[in-house]
């Protein structure tokens, strides 16, 4: 090789090294850099029923292109009836986050599982206790001797049913609990009489009402309803992750929260019809509900969603008190480790959006 060729090869090599160094410096400094090659990190989220209205922000963020906008590749999945629950899949490492209820962070801590809620989507469970006319249930006190439908045994809906019974002076031995899941299976259970009531959400609620199968006995679909029935704001749907994983993937976590906070503001600024139009057609129009019914239900219950992703003041303590009254040993539970507002506050600040929720402090 002549001298000119050697110089050319050396120059090309130096340029390649320089480009590689620039690339590594731009994205390789964080564990969220996608193996250091500049590609977005993939984050896996399993949702506890992705077509339920209480969890609609996860899919809506995807439909609006917000995950992509904020530089993260999110793989969404949903828990299946009779399958592994979202929070269990997250704990075992099958997925990185669970779209699940905040109360799981409190329940898991005494078991040595450090789980943290990084963005709060709702200030109320979004649930309604729906009972058939035949059941004769008109208040929580009437559920004695009845078959009470919940999504799954030990689920959040199970705990809510227990707490409502407790406040009415009843215990779990005063009624029978039946796993009816949601949607068509819950509707069938009430129609067939295998359940007298069911703790369920939209769009199942509207389907039950429109088909004249059951009516609302206890309304937990709004923050005001939760305060009346449960004693305070009851934060439900949130993004839960193992604290260890979150601490190692702070950049990816922030990007996911950025997308979800942007989605919460979008929900706040748009109508139920606008939201329904952005969701997959099968979510809003299927064998159990029409699109008009879906929109009607969402219009009624849209107030459950927090506009900014901030954990509401007093919410964690309300949930803690419920768990304590239901028999959980909460003596060593550190509420400050069950949630953080840091990611949501940064997301709002960076986007220049207003924080309208009074945030919970480290003491709940």
Order of alpha helices (4+ residues) and beta strands (2+ residues): alpha-beta-alpha-alpha-beta-alpha-beta-alpha-beta-beta-beta-alpha-beta-alpha-beta-alpha-beta-alpha-beta-alpha-alpha-alpha-alpha-alpha-alpha-alpha
